[in-house]
């Protein structure tokens, strides 16, 4: 039976560990984020504990004394769940659950659970299931300990190890099937992106809950789901956004990043995150009202680098300025970042300034060029369409006149091809 709090949510304790590299104040702030994750997953945090250690305990992560302290609280408060802010090994989870006599989750398991509950489309569900199975595979020994006990004597040999291997084979087969399925979905996404190649593409990226969906709704007049919780958006949403009376771009809202985002999750969401790698420019949203926004910038930048998008043209969009009590921080950020803008997506503050900065970035990275191509050279015409955004098409004397916007780095290479016909 699961103990529920007054709110009807599953009650839990969250646990963090301070080390030589992570101080107590940082650990407390990380636990604040873990509490938000727990709330998003549908849990009520009724206690939190931090432990100072020079070295992580291999058996229980936090040491025997702290485990007993948590056990006393669990028994006294009838708490069915303990969540750790760091990843635990299969041995650590098994040992902790045996002593605490309740369910134990680590940060990755919690995030995977949130993604599973938030996944709506077939693609997102497939991606989450793949990540969950990849997370579960090395931890199967914990699931089957009740079958692998050997007591000796005739007829007492348990089928534990055989069952584990059977289960592993089933999971590996399922993982292989899901990877093939995602590969087919990825090909469909390539086709979709080709159909959108006539427009410049921008991707909204950043730490989770930075306001990406709110901004996309404001710019496009759409109704992307918005909630003041982590990971409200899993599936990418693309909308047409007008920058001025003559220029429009396609803007994609992507899944938010977070500290210690499970590697399997990043790998599973590869086809979704390719919207970032295929974008012409990035709008990196930052919740400037968050006390640790600079660390969140680093986390987002590291994730972008892992995806191979670290060098893309990027506009830093510092959001939620209406929540700042002291705006002096904006002056230092203005000096630190050349391409930056300060807005409030919720209140619509400085949205024209944002559009102007996007246009400036486009002018820097792109150039408009006019090409005259013989109509019979359809191969070259198709290449021009695929390379740039066609702004105007005219026909004159058996020639096609194309005015296109292309990346500056492609201009010289493309010009040589056109001149050579």
C-alpha positions as CSV (number, residue, x, y, z in Angstrom):
1,X,0.0,0.0,0.0
2,X,1.3,3.5,-0.9
3,X,1.1,6.2,1.7
4,X,-0.4,9.3,0.2
5,X,-0.1,12.8,1.7
6,X,-3.0,15.3,2.2
7,X,-2.6,16.4,-1.4
8,X,-3.2,12.8,-2.6
9,X,0.4,12.5,-3.8
10,X,2.9,9.8,-3.0
11,X,5.0,11.1,-0.1
12,X,8.8,11.0,-0.4
13,X,12.2,12.0,1.1
14,X,14.9,13.6,-1.1
15,X,18.6,13.0,-0.4
16,X,21.7,14.9,-1.6
17,X,25.4,14.5,-0.9
18,X,28.0,17.3,-0.5
19,X,31.5,16.5,-1.5
20,X,34.8,18.3,-1.9
21,X,33.8,19.6,-5.3
22,X,30.1,20.3,-4.5
23,X,29.5,22.5,-1.4
24,X,26.5,22.4,0.9
25,X,24.8,25.5,-0.6
26,X,25.0,23.9,-4.1
27,X,23.7,20.7,-2.8
28,X,20.7,22.5,-1.2
29,X,19.9,24.2,-4.5
30,X,20.2,21.0,-6.4
31,X,17.7,19.5,-3.9
32,X,15.4,22.4,-4.7
33,X,15.5,21.3,-8.3
34,X,15.0,17.6,-7.3
35,X,12.0,18.7,-5.3
36,X,10.5,20.3,-8.5
37,X,11.2,17.1,-10.4
38,X,9.5,15.1,-7.7
39,X,6.5,17.4,-7.8
40,X,6.4,17.1,-11.6
41,X,6.4,13.3,-11.2
42,X,3.4,13.6,-8.7
43,X,5.2,13.2,-5.4
44,X,5.0,15.3,-2.2
45,X,8.4,16.0,-0.6
46,X,7.9,15.6,3.2
47,X,11.6,15.6,4.1
48,X,15.1,16.3,2.8
49,X,18.5,15.3,4.0
50,X,22.0,16.2,3.0
51,X,25.2,14.3,3.8
52,X,28.8,15.6,3.8
53,X,31.2,13.0,2.5
54,X,34.8,13.1,1.2
55,X,34.1,9.8,-0.6
56,X,30.9,8.1,-1.8
57,X,30.1,4.9,0.1
58,X,30.2,2.0,-2.4
59,X,27.6,0.0,-0.6
60,X,25.0,2.6,0.3
61,X,26.2,5.8,-1.3
62,X,25.7,7.8,2.0
63,X,27.1,5.5,4.7
64,X,25.5,3.2,7.3
65,X,24.8,5.9,9.9
66,X,22.8,8.1,7.5
67,X,20.9,5.1,6.1
68,X,19.7,4.3,9.6
69,X,18.7,7.9,10.2
70,X,16.6,7.8,7.0
71,X,15.1,4.5,8.0
72,X,13.9,5.9,11.3
73,X,12.2,8.8,9.5
74,X,10.7,6.4,6.9
75,X,9.2,4.2,9.6
76,X,8.0,7.1,11.8
77,X,6.4,9.1,8.9
78,X,5.4,6.0,6.9
79,X,7.1,7.3,3.8
80,X,7.1,4.8,0.8
81,X,9.7,6.5,-1.4
82,X,13.3,7.9,-1.1
83,X,14.8,9.8,-4.0
84,X,18.5,10.4,-4.4
85,X,19.9,13.4,-6.4
86,X,22.7,11.3,-7.9
87,X,22.7,8.1,-9.9
88,X,23.0,4.9,-7.8
89,X,24.4,1.6,-8.8
90,X,22.3,-1.6,-8.8
91,X,24.1,-2.7,-5.6
92,X,23.5,0.5,-3.8
93,X,19.7,0.5,-4.7
94,X,19.4,-3.1,-3.5
95,X,21.2,-2.4,-0.2
96,X,19.2,0.7,0.4
97,X,15.9,-0.9,-0.3
98,X,16.7,-3.8,2.0
99,X,17.5,-1.6,4.9
100,X,15.0,1.2,4.3
101,X,12.2,-1.2,3.4
102,X,10.8,1.2,0.9
103,X,11.2,2.1,-2.8
104,X,14.4,3.9,-3.7
105,X,14.9,5.9,-6.9
106,X,17.8,7.9,-8.2
107,X,17.7,11.1,-10.3
108,X,17.8,9.3,-13.7
109,X,15.0,7.0,-12.8
110,X,12.9,9.9,-11.6
111,X,13.5,11.9,-14.9
112,X,12.7,8.8,-16.9
113,X,9.4,8.4,-15.0
114,X,8.5,12.0,-15.8
115,X,9.3,11.6,-19.4
116,X,7.1,8.4,-19.5
117,X,4.2,10.2,-18.0
118,X,4.6,13.2,-20.3
119,X,5.1,11.3,-23.6
120,X,2.0,11.7,-25.8
121,X,3.0,10.9,-29.4
122,X,4.1,7.5,-30.7
123,X,7.6,8.9,-31.2
124,X,8.0,10.2,-27.7
125,X,6.7,7.0,-26.2
126,X,9.1,5.0,-28.2
127,X,12.0,7.2,-27.2
128,X,11.2,7.0,-23.5
129,X,10.7,3.2,-23.6
130,X,14.1,2.8,-25.2
131,X,15.8,5.0,-22.6
132,X,14.0,3.1,-19.8
133,X,15.1,-0.3,-21.1
134,X,18.7,0.9,-21.5
135,X,18.6,2.2,-18.0
136,X,17.1,-1.0,-16.6
137,X,19.4,-3.5,-18.4
138,X,22.4,-3.3,-16.2
139,X,20.2,-3.2,-13.1
140,X,18.3,-6.4,-13.7
141,X,20.1,-8.3,-10.9
142,X,18.2,-6.1,-8.4
143,X,14.9,-7.1,-10.0
144,X,15.6,-10.9,-9.7
145,X,17.3,-11.3,-6.3
146,X,14.3,-13.2,-5.0
147,X,14.9,-15.9,-7.6
148,X,18.7,-16.2,-7.3
149,X,19.0,-17.3,-3.7
150,X,20.6,-20.8,-3.4
151,X,19.6,-22.7,-0.3
152,X,21.2,-26.1,-1.2
153,X,19.7,-29.5,-1.3
154,X,17.6,-31.4,-3.9
155,X,14.9,-29.4,-5.5
156,X,15.9,-26.1,-4.1
157,X,18.0,-24.7,-6.9
158,X,16.3,-21.5,-8.0
159,X,16.1,-20.5,-11.7
160,X,17.4,-17.0,-10.9
161,X,20.4,-16.7,-13.2
162,X,18.6,-18.4,-16.1
163,X,15.7,-16.1,-15.6
164,X,17.9,-13.0,-15.6
165,X,19.6,-14.1,-18.8
166,X,16.2,-14.8,-20.4
167,X,15.0,-11.4,-19.4
168,X,18.1,-9.7,-20.7
169,X,17.7,-11.3,-24.1
170,X,14.1,-10.1,-24.2
171,X,15.1,-6.6,-23.3
172,X,17.9,-6.5,-25.8
173,X,15.5,-7.7,-28.5
174,X,13.1,-5.0,-27.6
175,X,15.8,-2.4,-27.6
176,X,16.8,-3.5,-31.1
177,X,13.2,-3.3,-32.3
178,X,12.8,0.2,-30.8
179,X,16.0,1.4,-32.4
180,X,14.8,0.2,-35.8
181,X,11.5,2.0,-35.2
182,X,13.2,5.2,-34.3
183,X,15.4,4.9,-37.3
184,X,12.3,4.9,-39.5
185,X,10.8,7.8,-37.6
186,X,14.1,9.7,-38.2
187,X,13.8,9.1,-41.9
188,X,10.3,10.6,-41.8
189,X,11.7,13.6,-40.0
190,X,14.3,14.1,-42.7
191,X,11.5,14.2,-45.3
192,X,9.5,16.6,-43.2
193,X,12.5,18.9,-42.9
194,X,13.1,18.8,-46.6
195,X,9.5,20.0,-47.1
196,X,10.3,23.0,-44.8
197,X,13.6,23.8,-46.5
198,X,12.1,26.9,-48.2
199,X,12.3,28.8,-44.8
200,X,15.1,29.7,-42.5
201,X,14.8,27.6,-39.4
202,X,15.4,28.5,-35.8
203,X,15.3,26.3,-32.7
204,X,14.4,27.3,-29.1
205,X,16.8,25.7,-26.8
206,X,17.8,26.0,-23.1
207,X,17.3,24.7,-19.6
208,X,13.9,23.2,-18.8
209,X,11.2,25.7,-17.7
210,X,13.0,28.7,-19.2
211,X,9.9,29.7,-21.1
212,X,10.5,28.3,-24.6
213,X,6.9,27.2,-25.2
214,X,5.5,30.5,-23.9
215,X,7.7,32.5,-26.2
216,X,6.8,30.3,-29.2
217,X,3.1,30.9,-28.5
218,X,3.6,34.6,-28.2
219,X,5.6,34.9,-31.5
220,X,3.5,32.6,-33.6
221,X,0.0,33.0,-32.0
222,X,-0.2,29.2,-31.5
223,X,-1.3,27.2,-28.5
224,X,1.6,25.0,-27.5
225,X,1.0,23.4,-24.1
226,X,2.5,25.5,-21.3
227,X,2.8,24.6,-17.7
228,X,5.0,25.9,-14.9
229,X,6.7,22.6,-14.4
230,X,9.8,20.9,-15.6
231,X,9.6,19.1,-19.0
232,X,6.2,20.3,-20.0
233,X,7.2,19.9,-23.6
234,X,8.7,16.7,-25.0
235,X,7.7,16.6,-28.6
236,X,9.2,19.3,-30.9
237,X,6.6,21.8,-32.2
238,X,7.3,23.9,-35.3
239,X,5.5,27.1,-36.1
240,X,5.8,29.9,-38.7
241,X,7.0,33.2,-37.0
242,X,6.8,36.5,-38.8
243,X,9.8,38.8,-38.0
244,X,8.6,41.7,-40.1
245,X,6.2,42.3,-43.0
246,X,8.4,40.4,-45.5
247,X,10.5,37.9,-43.6
248,X,9.2,34.8,-41.8
249,X,11.1,31.9,-40.2
250,X,10.2,28.5,-38.9
251,X,10.7,28.2,-35.2
252,X,10.9,24.9,-33.3
253,X,10.3,24.4,-29.6
254,X,12.5,21.6,-28.2
255,X,12.7,19.5,-25.1
256,X,14.4,21.4,-22.2
257,X,17.8,20.4,-20.9
258,X,18.6,19.7,-17.2
259,X,21.6,19.0,-15.0
260,X,22.6,15.3,-15.1
261,X,20.3,14.6,-18.0
262,X,20.6,10.8,-18.4
263,X,22.8,9.9,-21.4
264,X,20.4,7.2,-22.6
265,X,17.7,9.8,-22.7
266,X,19.8,12.1,-24.9
267,X,20.6,9.2,-27.2
268,X,17.0,8.0,-27.4
269,X,15.7,11.6,-28.2
270,X,18.3,11.9,-31.0
271,X,15.8,12.1,-33.8
272,X,13.9,14.8,-31.9
273,X,17.0,16.7,-31.0
274,X,18.1,16.7,-34.6
275,X,15.7,19.6,-35.0
276,X,18.5,21.5,-33.2
277,X,21.4,20.3,-35.3
278,X,19.4,21.1,-38.5
279,X,18.4,24.6,-37.5
280,X,20.1,27.6,-39.1
281,X,20.3,29.5,-35.8
282,X,19.5,28.9,-32.1
283,X,17.6,31.0,-29.6
284,X,19.1,30.0,-26.2
285,X,16.5,30.9,-23.6
286,X,17.7,31.6,-20.1
287,X,15.6,32.1,-16.9
288,X,17.6,35.1,-15.7
289,X,15.5,35.2,-12.5
290,X,16.9,31.9,-11.4
291,X,19.8,32.3,-9.0
292,X,21.9,29.6,-10.8
293,X,21.1,30.7,-14.3
294,X,24.8,30.8,-15.2
295,X,25.2,27.2,-14.3
296,X,22.1,26.4,-16.3
297,X,23.7,28.1,-19.3
298,X,26.8,25.9,-18.9
299,X,24.6,22.7,-18.7
300,X,22.7,23.8,-21.9
301,X,26.0,24.6,-23.7
302,X,27.5,21.2,-22.8
303,X,24.4,19.4,-24.1
304,X,24.5,21.4,-27.3
305,X,28.2,20.5,-27.7
306,X,27.3,16.8,-27.1
307,X,24.7,17.1,-29.9
308,X,27.2,18.7,-32.3
309,X,25.4,22.1,-32.3
310,X,27.8,24.0,-30.1
311,X,29.1,26.2,-32.9
312,X,25.8,27.3,-34.4
313,X,24.9,31.0,-34.6
314,X,23.2,31.6,-31.3
315,X,21.2,34.5,-29.8
316,X,21.1,34.5,-26.0
317,X,17.5,35.3,-24.9
318,X,17.4,36.3,-21.2
319,X,13.8,35.7,-20.2
320,X,11.7,36.6,-17.1
321,X,13.3,40.0,-16.5
322,X,10.0,41.1,-14.9
323,X,10.9,38.9,-12.0
324,X,14.2,40.6,-11.2
325,X,14.3,42.7,-8.1
326,X,17.8,44.0,-9.1
327,X,18.4,44.5,-12.8
328,X,22.1,45.5,-12.5
329,X,22.9,41.9,-13.6
330,X,21.6,42.8,-17.1
331,X,24.4,45.3,-17.6
332,X,27.1,42.7,-17.0
333,X,25.3,40.2,-19.3
334,X,25.1,42.9,-22.0
335,X,28.9,43.3,-21.9
336,X,29.5,39.5,-21.7
337,X,27.3,38.5,-24.7
338,X,27.5,40.2,-28.0
339,X,24.3,38.7,-29.4
340,X,21.8,38.9,-26.6
341,X,18.4,40.4,-25.8
342,X,16.4,40.8,-22.5
343,X,12.7,39.9,-22.6
344,X,9.7,38.7,-20.6
345,X,7.7,36.2,-22.7
346,X,4.8,36.2,-20.2
347,X,4.3,39.9,-20.2
348,X,5.4,40.5,-23.8
349,X,8.3,42.8,-22.9
350,X,10.8,43.7,-25.6
351,X,9.5,41.2,-28.2
352,X,10.1,43.7,-31.0
353,X,13.7,43.9,-29.7
354,X,13.9,40.1,-29.9
355,X,12.7,40.1,-33.5
356,X,15.2,42.8,-34.4
357,X,18.1,40.8,-32.9
358,X,17.0,37.7,-34.8
359,X,17.0,39.8,-38.0
360,X,20.4,41.2,-37.2
361,X,21.8,37.7,-36.7
362,X,20.3,36.5,-40.0
363,X,21.9,39.5,-41.8
364,X,25.2,38.5,-40.3
365,X,25.0,34.8,-41.1
366,X,23.0,35.0,-44.4
367,X,23.2,37.0,-47.6
368,X,20.6,37.6,-50.4
369,X,21.8,36.7,-53.9
370,X,20.2,36.6,-57.4
371,X,21.0,33.8,-59.8
372,X,20.1,33.3,-63.5
373,X,19.9,29.7,-64.4
374,X,18.9,28.1,-67.8
375,X,15.5,26.5,-67.4
376,X,16.8,23.2,-68.7
377,X,19.3,22.9,-65.8
378,X,16.8,21.5,-63.4
379,X,19.5,19.8,-61.3
380,X,21.2,23.2,-60.5
381,X,17.8,24.8,-59.8
382,X,16.9,22.0,-57.4
383,X,20.3,22.5,-55.7
384,X,19.7,26.2,-55.2
385,X,16.3,25.4,-53.7
386,X,17.8,22.9,-51.3
387,X,20.7,25.2,-50.3
388,X,18.9,28.5,-49.6
389,X,15.5,30.1,-48.9
390,X,13.9,31.1,-52.2
391,X,12.5,34.7,-51.8
392,X,11.5,35.3,-55.4
393,X,11.2,33.3,-58.7
394,X,10.9,34.9,-62.1
395,X,11.1,33.5,-65.7
396,X,12.8,35.5,-68.5
397,X,14.2,34.4,-71.9
398,X,14.3,30.7,-71.1
399,X,16.0,31.5,-67.8
400,X,14.9,31.1,-64.2
401,X,15.8,34.1,-62.0
402,X,16.0,33.1,-58.4
403,X,16.5,35.5,-55.5
404,X,17.5,33.4,-52.5
405,X,18.8,33.9,-49.0
406,X,21.8,31.6,-48.3
407,X,24.5,31.2,-45.6
408,X,27.5,33.4,-46.3
409,X,29.8,30.3,-46.0
410,X,27.8,28.7,-48.8
411,X,27.8,31.7,-51.1
412,X,31.3,31.4,-52.6
413,X,31.0,27.6,-53.1
414,X,27.6,27.9,-54.7
415,X,28.6,30.9,-56.8
416,X,31.4,28.9,-58.4
417,X,29.0,26.1,-59.3
418,X,26.5,28.5,-60.9
419,X,29.2,30.3,-62.9
420,X,30.4,26.9,-64.1
421,X,26.8,25.9,-64.9
